[in-house]
């Protein structure tokens, strides 16, 4: 029988990392510039260590562009939700409603998902695009939701939507999946269109 302990340990590591990240934001959410600085440093170190495991043009391109694009699109989603009163952030000063750390949290979520997807693809021997998308959907439904649960219960923000569990409304879960899988599909298309070799989005 195959030993799944390495996979379980890696998933536990991802959950722990998200817990620490959510807790840091929670403890610093009244000092959002400091929280942004912490996320920038930690996220940059994690991104660099990820790149160094396979220092290729494709990986560098994916990590940089994926982080920037996810951060930018995530910020637009945040502005939409805040403007329409779907959620609000607590503890901000000077009448602001958009924390400085938000773009970094969204951007480095891309890196976090990329890392765990790469490990799972290698460990489980996934080869087809269908299998990889199923994996992306599963991880996008679980990991970002866990991160939100931690931050919300540290008092960082509140949703106004109904049907909540641990502070996260059920509607938020499929929306997170659509967002992250949309990013995944875009980079899969780019890698296949331009024949970029990458274990997550490409053909290897």
C-alpha positions in Angstrom: 0.0 0.0 0.0 1.3 3.4 -0.9 2.5 5.7 1.8 0.4 8.9 1.8 2.2 10.4 4.8 4.3 12.8 2.6 1.2 14.2 1.0 -0.6 14.6 4.4 2.4 16.3 5.9 2.7 18.7 2.9 -1.0 19.6 3.2 -0.6 20.1 6.9 2.3 22.4 6.2 0.1 24.4 3.8 -2.6 24.7 6.4 -0.1 25.8 9.0 1.5 28.4 6.7 -2.0 29.8 6.0 -2.8 29.9 9.7 0.4 31.8 10.4 -0.3 34.2 7.5 -3.9 34.8 8.6 -2.8 35.2 12.2 -0.1 37.8 11.3 -2.7 39.8 9.3 -5.1 39.4 12.2 -2.6 40.7 14.7 -1.5 43.6 12.5 -4.7 44.4 10.7 -4.9 47.8 12.5 -1.5 48.5 11.1 -2.1 47.5 7.5 1.1 49.0 6.2 3.1 46.9 8.6 1.0 43.8 7.6 1.7 44.6 3.9 5.5 44.8 4.6 5.4 41.4 6.4 3.5 39.8 3.6 5.9 41.3 1.0 9.0 40.0 2.7 7.6 36.5 3.5 5.9 36.2 0.1 9.1 37.3 -1.8 11.2 34.7 0.1 8.7 31.9 -0.6 8.5 32.9 -4.3 12.3 33.0 -4.6 12.7 29.6 -2.9 10.0 28.2 -5.3 11.9 29.6 -8.3 15.2 28.2 -7.2 13.9 24.6 -7.2 13.5 24.9 -11.0 15.2 28.1 -12.2 13.8 28.3 -15.7 12.4 31.2 -17.7 8.9 29.5 -17.6 8.9 29.3 -13.9 10.1 32.8 -13.4 7.5 34.1 -15.9 4.7 32.2 -14.2 5.6 33.3 -10.6 6.1 36.9 -11.5 3.1 37.4 -13.8 0.9 35.1 -11.8 1.5 37.0 -8.6 1.0 40.4 -10.2 -2.1 39.4 -12.2 -3.7 37.7 -9.2 -2.9 40.7 -7.0 -4.4 43.1 -9.5 -7.5 41.2 -10.3 -8.0 40.3 -6.6 -7.8 44.0 -5.8 -10.5 44.7 -8.3 -12.7 42.1 -6.8 -12.1 43.6 -3.4 -13.1 47.1 -4.6 -16.3 45.7 -6.1 -17.2 43.9 -2.9 -16.4 46.8 -0.6 -18.3 49.3 -2.9 -21.4 47.1 -2.9 -21.3 46.4 0.9 -20.7 42.7 0.5 -17.9 42.8 3.1 -15.9 45.4 5.1 -12.5 45.6 6.7 -12.1 46.5 10.4 -9.6 48.7 12.2 -8.5 51.0 9.3 -7.7 54.6 10.0 -8.3 57.9 8.1 -11.6 56.7 6.7 -10.0 54.1 4.4 -11.8 50.9 3.5 -9.1 49.1 1.5 -6.2 47.6 3.5 -2.7 48.1 2.0 -1.9 44.4 2.4 -4.8 43.1 0.2 -2.9 43.0 -3.2 0.0 41.1 -1.5 -2.4 38.6 0.1 -4.1 37.9 -3.3 -0.8 37.8 -5.2 1.0 35.4 -2.9 -2.1 33.2 -2.7 -1.2 32.3 -6.3 2.3 31.2 -5.2 0.9 29.2 -2.3 -1.5 27.3 -4.5 1.2 26.8 -7.2 3.5 25.2 -4.6 1.0 22.7 -3.3 -0.4 21.9 -6.7 3.1 21.1 -8.0 3.7 18.8 -5.1 0.4 17.0 -5.5 0.8 16.6 -9.2 4.2 15.0 -8.8 3.1 12.9 -5.8 -0.1 11.6 -7.4 1.4 11.3 -10.9 -1.2 13.5 -12.5 -0.6 14.0 -16.3 -3.8 15.1 -18.0 -5.2 18.6 -17.9 -8.5 17.3 -16.6 -6.9 15.8 -13.6 -4.9 19.0 -12.9 -8.1 21.1 -13.1 -9.9 18.8 -10.7 -7.0 19.2 -8.3 -7.0 23.0 -8.8 -10.8 23.1 -8.1 -10.3 21.1 -4.9 -7.4 23.1 -3.5 -9.0 26.4 -4.5 -12.1 25.5 -2.5 -10.2 24.4 0.6 -7.1 26.4 1.1 -8.2 30.0 0.5 -11.4 29.3 2.5 -9.2 28.1 5.4 -7.1 31.3 5.2 -10.3 33.4 5.2 -11.6 31.6 8.3 -8.4 32.4 10.2 -8.3 36.1 9.3 -12.1 36.6 9.8 -11.9 35.1 13.3 -9.0 37.4 14.1 -11.4 40.2 13.4 -9.9 41.4 10.1 -13.1 41.7 8.1 -16.8 40.7 8.0 -19.1 39.5 5.3 -22.7 40.8 5.0 -23.8 37.7 3.1 -26.0 35.1 4.8 -25.5 31.3 5.3 -22.1 31.6 7.0 -19.9 29.0 8.5 -17.1 30.2 10.8 -17.6 33.7 9.3 -17.3 32.6 5.7 -20.5 32.6 3.6 -21.1 29.6 1.4 -21.4 31.8 -1.6 -17.7 32.9 -1.2 -16.4 29.4 -1.7 -17.5 28.9 -5.3 -16.5 32.5 -6.1 -13.0 31.8 -4.8 -12.9 28.6 -7.0 -14.0 30.5 -10.1 -11.4 33.2 -9.5 -8.4 30.9 -8.9 -9.4 28.3 -11.5 -9.8 31.1 -14.0 -6.2 32.2 -13.3 -5.1 28.6 -13.6 -6.9 28.2 -17.0 -5.3 31.4 -18.3 -1.8 30.2 -17.5 -2.5 26.7 -18.8 -3.5 28.3 -22.1 -0.4 30.5 -22.2 1.9 27.6 -21.4 0.4 25.3 -24.1 0.1 28.1 -26.6 3.8 29.1 -26.3 5.1 25.6 -25.4 6.3 26.6 -22.0 7.3 23.6 -19.9 5.9 23.7 -16.4 4.8 20.9 -14.1 1.6 22.7 -13.0 0.4 24.6 -16.2 2.5 22.9 -18.9 3.1 19.5 -20.3 5.6 18.1 -17.8 
